[in-house]
């Protein structure tokens, strides 16, 4: 049976479709890597979270202690 007007009957078209397929696959991998990096930066890399904000440091200073950042109700100080 002979292929009519298909990629198999035209090698140049088959090659072009193959290249497009590879390009789409590479683009998908790049997008997946970007999504993973953004997810990590937004949801995982927080050392401490207080009221929805990420902070790098947490020090419990007591009720009378001074705080250079944000002081929580349990007398801990959050700052970057």
ABEGO torsion letter per residue (X at the ends): XBBBGBAAABAAAAAAAAAAAAAAAAAAAAAAAAAAAAAAAAAAABABBBGGBBBABBBBAEAABBBABBBBAAGBBBBX
